[in-house]
């Protein structure tokens, strides 16, 4: 059994800026508690930042902790891996305390919806099977109708 606290610690990590639209940082919670079945992150999106379009090979759970955010789901059109059309099929508002399950291989984006306020969530990335690696595929897109490349 391992216990830790997400508040007040100085273990903040920068994220890959190519995967986000603005300033974002995180704390890796799964390392603190030595979790082996899932990766757990506390992700902070500053003033309008959000993820770029992506999907995971395993399920993901998001728990909104602070501010207001959104989760947007997209459908892919076409067979190419890195240059295809997209259409937004759903937009889910995320308020403090909300929890949402994102099935594996669901094309989506999430983050802050307010250009003046930050948003944070806990992300739990559930490994697709025991002893496997959780993978995320990131895309460059216009968030409306076109994906131009894999990042």
N, C-alpha and C positions, 0 to 999 in steps of 0.2 A: 504494500500500500504506500503510495506517495502522495503527499499533500503539498500544494503551492498556492500562491495568491497572485492574481493578474494585476492588481493595483500597486502602483508605487515602485515597481522594480525597474531597473535600468537596463533591461535586456532587449531593448528596442532594436529591430533590424530593418534596414532598408530593403525594399523589394526591387525586382527588376523593373526599371522605369519603362521599358518597352511594352510591358503588359498592362499598364495603367494610363489613364488620360491626364492625371495630375499627381500631386504629391500624396503618396500612400506609404505607410510603414506598418510593421506587424511585430507581434511577439509570438514565438513558437511555444505553445503551451504543451504540446505532446512531449517535447524534450524534458520539460519541468517535471512531468509525472511519469516519464518513461513508458508512455503508451506504445504498444506494438501493433495494435489492430487498426489504428486510424491516425491520421495527421490532424492536429488541432492547432488553429491559429486565431489570435485576436488581431483583426485587421482594422486599421484606422485610415479612413478616407478623408482627406482634408478638402473642404470647400469645393464641392462639385466633382471631385475625382471619382472615377469608377474604373472597373476592369475593362479591358478590351474584350472583344468577343472571344469566347472559348468554350471548350467542353472537357469533361473529365472521363476517364475510363472506369471510374467507380462512382457510387452515389455521393452526394454532398448534402450536408445539413447546415443552414445558416440560422443564427440566432441574433437578432438585432439587439444591440446593447445600448447605443447612444445615438440620438438624432433621428433623422428621417432618411430613408434610402429607398431603393427600388431594385427589383429583380425583373429583368426583361428576357423573355424566351423568344427564340427565333427558329424558323424553319428554313432548311437549306434546300435550294433548287439547283439541280445540275449534278454531274458526276465527278467533276474535277476536284482534286484535293485542296487546291490553294486559290482558285479563281472561280467563284460561283455567286449566284444570286441568293439573297436572303429576304425574309419577310418576318416582321415582328408579329408574333401570334398572341402574346400575353404580356401584360405589365402588372406586377404585383407590388403594391406599396409596402414598405417595411418600416414599422414603427417600433420603438423600444419595447422589448418583450416578445415581439413576433418571432415565430420559428417556421421555417419552410424546408421541405425536402426537395432536392433536385435530383431526378433520376440520372444514372450514368448515360453518357453520350447525348445529353440535352445541350444544345447550343444556347448560350446565355451570356449576360453581362449583369453586374450588380455594383452598387456603390451609392455615393451621396447624390441626392437630388437637389440640394440647395447650394447655390454658389457662395453663400455666406456662412454656412454652418458645416461642421464635420459630422461624419457618420461612422459608427464602428459596429462590427459584428464578430461573433465567434463563428469560424468555419470549421466544420468537422468533415474531413475527407475520409470516407470509409473505403478501406482497401477492397479491390474487387474480389480477391480471394487470399487466403492465408499465405504469408511469405511472398506476396507480390508487390509490385511497385505501383504507386498511384501516379498516373500520368495526366498531364493537362496539355491540350493542344491550343495554342493562342493564334488569333488571326488579326490582321489589319483590316479594318472595314470602315464604312461610312455610317454604321449603325442604322441604316435605312434599307438599302436594297442591294449592296454589293460588297463582297469580300475580295480583296486584291492579292493577299499573300498570307502564308504561314509565317509567324514571327519566330 
